[in-house]
Amino acid sequence: MGSGQMVAVFGAYGHTGRFVVAELQERGFVPVLSGRDLDRLHALAASCPGLEARPASVDDPASLDRALDGVAAVINCAGPFAATSAPVIEAALRAGIPYVDVAAEIEANVDTFAHFTDRARAAGAVIVPAMAFFGALGDLLATTAMGDWTAADEVHIAYGLSSWQPTGGTRAAGAVSRQRRGGARVVYRNGRLDHRQDEAPTLKWPFPDPLGTREVIGEFTMADVVTVPSHLSVPEVRTYMTVEAARDVSAPDTPTPAAVDEHGRSAQTFLVDVVVRSGGTERRAVAGGQDIYAVTAPLAVEAVDRILTGRTRTVGVASAGEIFDAPDFLRSLSSHISLDLCPWHEGVQLPCKGHDRGQPTGRGATAQRVGDEAGAGTA
Ligand SMILES: NC(=O)c1ccc[n+]([C@@H]2O[C@H](COP(=O)([O-])OP(=O)(O)OC[C@H]3O[C@@H](n4cnc5c(N)ncnc54)[C@H](OP(=O)(O)O)[C@@H]3O)[C@@H](O)[C@H]2O)c1
């Protein structure tokens, strides 16, 4: 439990920030509410008795310093992160506290690794970007699926979303990323990020039950192409998205998420099906749950808890899969996600049916192409 430690949430009144604030309270931390809009900040504080509101703007470093004064860590939920990551990281470094964000933007996450790796390592600081549904969950699953492998040929992360009602922050982040890459789409091949102008392919992906085989947009590239290769030796990382969700998120009139339960979660369900391939052998790990925004909160808060209790494997800028014990981290989220993991990482050497196979299965690398269709990662 959080033992009453204060954790600042920048962007606290956003859709994801609110889930993070609630999760921090649930876990025994004391959230410090921060953000740039005084009215929205005070409205949130009024609905959370006893919590302090500290207005701050990325253009005003002193305001960020005041927001982080005396807190144990900061979680940045304010996106587009192209504008917020660097100033909030700088403030965290000045305060000498860990920094966690939920950035889905590929370019912003690349920037965090590029600009802060050396300084953070030299300072012994911990910075975990993309500690969220996109960027962390797939990385934790891929790291778990790798087990005793130190390298693989390919990582495939298939997102089986039932639908995707995007928040304003998701749309804004997608627009910023599209602008930064000049309208091109991004792929991770031959050990590097590359830009493509052609349409992303449409494929069939054999998700486990209850989803079953579904059409997906191949090369719907998400933040995992930054986090996974930041620490795993894999030259090819591909991410896929169910066509229904890809259509939802790109349609201009799709509404924002609507709460359907007492936790404020939407009806959206997800399966994240991860396949790693080395030679002729594939290993797999799967997670399922409800609402990609809501589940980001336990991911980010569990990360903070582990950082503050020393359950980390490195310092500097690191992805979830590198800095945490991936299978242990995933299992700790059992009240939020269902898991299908094979226990080879606990020393079991025998392949498991459906997880570790001697022959390529037609999943992953050989997912069947059914035609071309527009679509590409939004962030
Ligand atoms: N990786 C993932 O899986 C994942 C999951 C959830 C969310 N996210 C990302 O998190 C971000 C927020 O998402 P959301 O769902 O919470 O969206 P949201 O409800 O629209 O909230 C956006 C938040 O960001 C703040 N913000 C935006 N630009 C800012 C700036 N320049 N300075 C300070 N605050 C700023 C907003 O404050 P104002 O009202 O003052 O603009 C608001 O608090 C998005 O970028 C989204 O892509 C990623």
The ligand as a MOL file (V3000), in Angstrom:
LIG
                    3D

  0  0  0     0  0            999 V3000
M  V30 BEGIN CTAB
M  V30 COUNTS 48 52 0 0 0
M  V30 BEGIN ATOM
M  V30 1 N -0.5800 4.8630 -23.8220 0
M  V30 2 C -1.8700 4.6450 -23.5230 0
M  V30 3 O -2.3680 3.5330 -23.5910 0
M  V30 4 C -2.6940 5.7940 -23.0410 0
M  V30 5 C -3.7970 5.5500 -22.2280 0
M  V30 6 C -4.5420 6.6320 -21.7850 0
M  V30 7 C -4.2030 7.9180 -22.1700 0
M  V30 8 N -3.1270 8.1090 -22.9770 0 CHG=1
M  V30 9 C -2.7310 9.4480 -23.4120 0
M  V30 10 O -2.8800 10.3390 -22.3180 0
M  V30 11 C -3.2330 11.6230 -22.7970 0
M  V30 12 C -4.4480 12.1160 -22.0450 0
M  V30 13 O -5.5140 11.2920 -22.3800 0
M  V30 14 P -6.9440 11.4900 -21.7130 0
M  V30 15 O -7.6970 10.2900 -22.0930 0
M  V30 16 O -6.8330 11.7880 -20.2740 0 CHG=-1
M  V30 17 O -7.4620 12.7720 -22.5040 0
M  V30 18 P -8.3330 14.0070 -21.9910 0
M  V30 19 O -9.4510 13.5510 -21.1370 0
M  V30 20 O -8.6690 14.7850 -23.2080 0
M  V30 21 O -7.3360 14.8210 -21.0520 0
M  V30 22 C -6.2060 15.4500 -21.5730 0
M  V30 23 C -5.4770 16.0660 -20.3980 0
M  V30 24 O -4.2130 16.5710 -20.8420 0
M  V30 25 C -4.1410 17.9560 -20.4560 0
M  V30 26 N -3.2660 18.6920 -21.3620 0
M  V30 27 C -3.2270 18.6220 -22.7210 0
M  V30 28 N -2.2580 19.4250 -23.1870 0
M  V30 29 C -1.6950 20.0220 -22.1250 0
M  V30 30 C -0.6470 20.9650 -21.9610 0
M  V30 31 N 0.0320 21.4580 -23.0240 0
M  V30 32 N -0.3180 21.3520 -20.7160 0
M  V30 33 C -0.9720 20.8460 -19.6440 0
M  V30 34 N -1.9790 19.9720 -19.7330 0
M  V30 35 C -2.3360 19.5500 -20.9630 0
M  V30 36 C -5.5720 18.4230 -20.4750 0
M  V30 37 O -5.7040 19.6150 -19.7870 0
M  V30 38 P -6.4400 20.9040 -20.4430 0
M  V30 39 O -7.9130 20.6380 -20.3180 0
M  V30 40 O -5.9840 22.0360 -19.6050 0
M  V30 41 O -6.0010 20.9730 -21.8840 0
M  V30 42 C -6.2370 17.2260 -19.7900 0
M  V30 43 O -6.0210 17.2480 -18.4170 0
M  V30 44 C -3.4220 11.4820 -24.3090 0
M  V30 45 O -2.2400 11.9000 -24.9340 0
M  V30 46 C -3.6090 9.9890 -24.5210 0
M  V30 47 O -3.1340 9.5540 -25.7760 0
M  V30 48 C -2.3830 7.0700 -23.4150 0
M  V30 END ATOM
M  V30 BEGIN BOND
M  V30 1 1 1 2
M  V30 2 2 2 3
M  V30 3 1 2 4
M  V30 4 1 4 5
M  V30 5 2 4 48
M  V30 6 2 5 6
M  V30 7 1 6 7
M  V30 8 2 7 8
M  V30 9 1 8 9
M  V30 10 1 8 48
M  V30 11 1 9 10
M  V30 12 1 9 46
M  V30 13 1 10 11
M  V30 14 1 11 12
M  V30 15 1 11 44
M  V30 16 1 12 13
M  V30 17 1 13 14
M  V30 18 2 14 15
M  V30 19 1 14 16
M  V30 20 1 14 17
M  V30 21 1 17 18
M  V30 22 2 18 19
M  V30 23 1 18 20
M  V30 24 1 18 21
M  V30 25 1 21 22
M  V30 26 1 22 23
M  V30 27 1 23 24
M  V30 28 1 23 42
M  V30 29 1 24 25
M  V30 30 1 25 26
M  V30 31 1 25 36
M  V30 32 1 26 27
M  V30 33 1 26 35
M  V30 34 2 27 28
M  V30 35 1 28 29
M  V30 36 1 29 30
M  V30 37 2 29 35
M  V30 38 1 30 31
M  V30 39 2 30 32
M  V30 40 1 32 33
M  V30 41 2 33 34
M  V30 42 1 34 35
M  V30 43 1 36 37
M  V30 44 1 36 42
M  V30 45 1 37 38
M  V30 46 2 38 39
M  V30 47 1 38 40
M  V30 48 1 38 41
M  V30 49 1 42 43
M  V30 50 1 44 45
M  V30 51 1 44 46
M  V30 52 1 46 47
M  V30 END BOND
M  V30 END CTAB
M  END
